[in-house]
Amino acid sequence: MKKVRIKKNLLHLSIFMNFVLLFYFIKFMPVFTYRRISRCMGSLVFFLMASTRQRVLKNLRIAYGPGLKPEERRRITMDLFYYTILSFCDLVRVTKISDEKLFASVHIEGEEKLRAALLKGNGAVGVCSHMGNFPLVETVLVKKGYPANVIVKDPTAEYFAKFCRKLALSENVPYISKKDIRSAVEEARIWISKKRGLLSFYLDQHASSGVIVNFFGKKVSAPTGAAVFARKYDAPALGVFSYRMKNGRHRIIIEGPYSLQKTGNQQEDLKYNTALFMERVEYYVKVCPEQWFSWLHRRFR
């Protein structure tokens, strides 16, 4: 057990050191080089990480079936790695620029819907997906003065996770870690009760204790956190989605509030509402499949 723990710590330390080196390398480089760096690194990752590449290709094959040609699946996969690196570069860029320049790099649609939802006084639930530069969305909303928080899963590498938390705190961007799910639920409960702000949930990855819904015509397990909190706190549910436009700016779309089902059957309501949320996730994935990072995970099981 001691040897296993040592190997695990060394692996986590290696991940941390490589990440820090990459972070400061990107931070040192001029912003105009980010696209070229991302394209080169994305291509390298595509060819070197065979198992990850095959997982993405398999997910695309399951989701789209024969309607998506092999060469198109390959293009989406290669672009996915490119956008993954480019999104990381964007987050490094946030530490180098003013808030004004950050706001100029995004285009928000539906901001009035968020303001109207928060005015009701019960807070709001954000329905989100790992698409576009999703961490940037939270950063922008917080820096614009909105009470916003999000429940996220920490990276498994311990030192890397600490670095990410420190980085988020340096930009005054809060988040609630799912490392201890009971603590996370309690922290989220206290936050939405007191702050009455936007509490966001990511719904697009597998949840072992979720509900079964349709996604790309397949049965998948989706987390119910957003539906649970919307019901319990009578909070409006808003879709908060993002993707990068061709001009390089980030389009943030706030939609809703969604019409939720609320009857005497809580379990059926949670399933219905979660299915509704996943329909919206699927809609945006189809808009820009190369920018949906959950292709990297085993979404279909």
C-alpha positions in Angstrom: 0.0 0.0 0.0 2.9 2.4 0.8 4.5 1.8 -2.6 1.1 2.4 -4.3 0.7 5.6 -2.4 4.2 6.8 -3.3 3.6 6.0 -7.0 0.3 7.9 -6.9 2.0 10.9 -5.3 4.7 10.9 -7.9 2.2 10.7 -10.7 0.2 13.6 -9.2 3.4 15.6 -8.7 4.4 14.9 -12.4 1.0 16.1 -13.6 1.3 19.2 -11.5 4.8 20.1 -12.6 4.0 19.6 -16.3 0.8 21.7 -16.0 2.7 24.5 -14.2 5.4 24.5 -16.9 2.7 24.7 -19.6 0.8 27.4 -17.7 3.9 29.7 -17.4 5.0 28.9 -21.0 1.6 30.1 -22.3 1.6 33.1 -20.0 5.0 34.1 -21.3 4.0 33.8 -25.0 2.2 36.7 -26.8 -1.5 36.3 -27.2 -1.3 36.3 -31.0 0.6 33.0 -30.9 -2.1 31.1 -29.0 -3.9 29.8 -32.0 -0.8 28.5 -33.7 0.4 26.9 -30.4 -3.0 25.3 -29.8 -3.1 23.9 -33.4 0.4 22.4 -33.1 -0.2 21.0 -29.6 -3.7 19.7 -30.5 -2.3 17.8 -33.5 0.4 16.4 -31.3 -2.1 15.2 -28.7 -4.3 13.7 -31.5 -1.5 11.5 -32.7 0.1 10.6 -29.4 -3.0 9.9 -27.2 -4.3 7.0 -29.2 -6.7 5.7 -26.5 -8.3 9.1 -25.9 -8.6 9.7 -29.7 -10.3 6.3 -30.1 -12.7 7.1 -27.2 -13.8 10.4 -28.9 -14.2 8.6 -32.3 -16.3 5.9 -30.6 -18.5 8.4 -28.9 -19.1 10.2 -32.2 -19.9 7.0 -33.9 -22.4 6.0 -31.2 -24.0 9.5 -31.2 -24.3 10.2 -34.9 -24.2 6.7 -36.4 -23.4 6.2 -40.1 -24.7 9.7 -40.9 -21.3 11.1 -39.9 -18.6 10.0 -42.2 -15.3 8.7 -40.8 -13.3 11.7 -42.2 -15.8 14.1 -40.5 -15.4 12.2 -37.2 -11.7 12.5 -37.5 -11.9 16.3 -38.2 -14.1 16.9 -35.2 -11.8 14.9 -33.0 -8.7 16.8 -34.2 -10.5 20.1 -33.7 -11.6 19.0 -30.3 -8.0 18.7 -29.1 -7.2 22.1 -30.7 -10.1 23.8 -28.9 -9.1 22.1 -25.6 -5.7 23.6 -25.7 -7.0 27.0 -27.0 -9.5 27.2 -24.1 -6.6 26.6 -21.7 -4.7 29.4 -23.4 -7.7 31.7 -23.0 -7.8 31.0 -19.2 -4.2 31.9 -19.0 -4.9 35.1 -20.9 -7.5 36.1 -18.2 -4.6 36.5 -15.8 -2.8 38.9 -18.2 -5.6 41.2 -19.3 -8.0 43.8 -17.7 -11.6 43.0 -17.1 -12.5 45.4 -19.9 -10.6 43.4 -22.4 -12.1 40.2 -21.0 -15.6 41.6 -21.5 -14.8 42.7 -25.0 -13.9 39.1 -25.9 -17.4 37.8 -25.1 -20.8 38.4 -26.5 -23.7 37.7 -24.0 -27.2 37.0 -25.2 -30.1 36.9 -22.7 -28.3 38.7 -19.9 -31.6 40.4 -19.1 -33.1 37.0 -18.4 -30.5 36.4 -15.7 -31.2 39.7 -14.1 -35.0 39.1 -14.1 -34.6 35.7 -12.6 -32.4 36.9 -9.8 -34.9 39.7 -9.0 -37.4 37.1 -7.9 -35.3 36.5 -4.8 -35.0 32.7 -4.8 -31.8 32.5 -6.7 -31.5 30.7 -10.0 -30.3 27.3 -11.3 -27.9 27.3 -14.2 -28.0 24.3 -16.6 -24.6 24.1 -18.2 -22.4 21.8 -20.3 -18.7 21.3 -20.8 -18.7 23.2 -24.0 -16.8 26.2 -25.4 -14.7 27.8 -22.8 -17.1 26.9 -19.9 -14.8 28.1 -17.0 -14.6 31.5 -18.7 -18.4 31.9 -18.5 -18.3 31.7 -14.7 -15.4 34.1 -14.6 -17.2 36.7 -16.8 -20.4 36.5 -14.8 -18.6 36.9 -11.5 -16.5 39.8 -12.8 -19.6 41.5 -14.1 -20.9 41.5 -10.5 -23.4 38.6 -10.5 -23.6 36.4 -7.5 -22.6 33.2 -9.3 -21.2 29.8 -8.1 -20.8 26.4 -9.7 -20.5 22.8 -8.5 -17.5 21.1 -10.2 -15.5 18.0 -9.9 -11.9 18.6 -8.9 -9.1 17.1 -11.0 -8.0 13.7 -9.5 -4.4 14.8 -9.3 -4.1 16.4 -5.8 -1.4 19.1 -6.5 -3.0 20.0 -9.8 -6.4 20.4 -8.0 -4.8 22.7 -5.4 -3.2 24.8 -8.2 -6.6 25.2 -10.0 -8.3 26.2 -6.8 -5.6 28.8 -6.1 -5.9 30.1 -9.6 -9.7 30.5 -9.3 -9.4 32.2 -6.0 -6.8 34.6 -7.4 -9.5 35.8 -9.9 -12.1 35.8 -7.1 -14.1 33.1 -8.9 -15.8 30.8 -6.4 -16.7 27.2 -6.9 -18.0 24.3 -4.9 -16.0 21.1 -5.1 -17.7 17.7 -5.5 -14.9 15.9 -3.7 -17.1 15.3 -0.7 -20.6 15.2 -2.2 -22.4 15.7 1.2 -20.3 18.7 2.0 -20.9 20.0 -1.6 -24.7 19.7 -1.2 -24.6 21.5 2.1 -22.4 24.2 0.8 -24.6 24.7 -2.2 -27.7 24.8 0.0 -26.2 27.5 2.2 -24.9 29.5 -0.8 -28.2 29.6 -2.7 -30.2 30.3 0.5 -28.0 33.3 1.5 -26.6 34.7 -1.8 -29.8 34.1 -3.8 -27.6 34.0 -6.9 -27.0 31.7 -9.9 -25.9 28.2 -8.9 -24.8 26.3 -12.0 -24.7 22.5 -12.6 -23.0 20.5 -15.4 -25.3 17.8 -16.7 -23.4 16.3 -19.6 -21.3 13.6 -18.0 -22.3 10.2 -16.7 -23.9 10.0 -13.3 -23.9 6.6 -11.6 -26.9 7.7 -9.4 -28.7 9.8 -12.0 -31.9 9.3 -14.0 -32.1 7.6 -17.4 -32.9 10.1 -20.2 -32.5 10.2 -24.0 -29.4 11.8 -25.4 -28.7 11.5 -29.1 -31.3 8.8 -29.3 -29.5 6.7 -26.7 -30.3 6.0 -23.0 -27.8 7.7 -20.7 -27.6 8.5 -17.0 -27.8 12.2 -16.2 -27.3 14.0 -12.9 -30.4 15.4 -11.2 -28.7 18.2 -9.2 -30.1 21.1 -11.2 -33.7 19.7 -11.1 -33.5 19.0 -7.4 -32.3 22.5 -6.5 -34.8 24.2 -8.9 -37.6 22.2 -7.2 -36.5 22.5 -3.6 -35.9 26.3 -3.7 -38.5 27.2 -6.3 -35.7 28.7 -8.3 -36.0 29.4 -12.0 -33.8 27.2 -14.3 -31.8 29.0 -16.9 -29.7 27.5 -19.7 -26.2 28.9 -19.7 -24.2 27.7 -22.8 -21.2 28.9 -24.6 -19.1 28.3 -27.7 -16.4 30.1 -29.6 -17.4 32.0 -32.7 -15.4 32.1 -35.9 -14.2 35.6 -35.1 -12.6 34.3 -31.9 -15.0 35.9 -29.5 -17.0 33.7 -27.1 -20.8 33.6 -27.4 -22.6 33.1 -24.1 -26.2 32.3 -24.3 -28.6 32.6 -21.4 -32.0 31.1 -22.1 -35.2 30.3 -20.3 -36.4 30.2 -17.7 -37.5 26.7 -18.6 -41.1 25.5 -17.9 -40.5 22.9 -15.3 -42.9 20.1 -14.3 -43.9 20.2 -10.6 -46.5 17.6 -9.5 -47.0 15.4 -6.5 -44.6 12.8 -7.9 -41.1 14.2 -7.2 -39.2 11.4 -8.9 -41.1 11.8 -12.1 -40.7 15.5 -12.0 -36.9 15.2 -11.6 -36.7 12.8 -14.6 -38.9 15.0 -16.8 -37.0 18.2 -16.0 -33.6 16.6 -16.3 -34.6 15.2 -19.7 -35.7 18.7 -20.7 -32.3 20.0 -19.7 -30.5 17.3 -21.6 -32.5 18.2 -24.7 -31.0 21.7 -24.5 -27.5 20.3 -24.0 -27.9 18.1 -27.1 -29.1 21.0 -29.1 -25.9 23.0 -28.4 -23.6 20.1 -28.9 -25.1 19.7 -32.4 -24.3 23.3 -33.1 -20.6 22.9 -32.4 -19.7 19.3 -31.8 -16.0 20.0 -32.0 -16.3 22.3 -28.9 -18.1 19.8 -26.6 -15.4 18.4 -24.3 -17.4 15.5 -22.9 -16.6 13.5 -26.0 -13.4 12.9 -24.1 -15.3 10.8 -21.5 -17.3 7.6 -21.7 -20.7 9.4 -22.2 -22.5 6.3 -23.6 -22.4 3.2 -21.4 
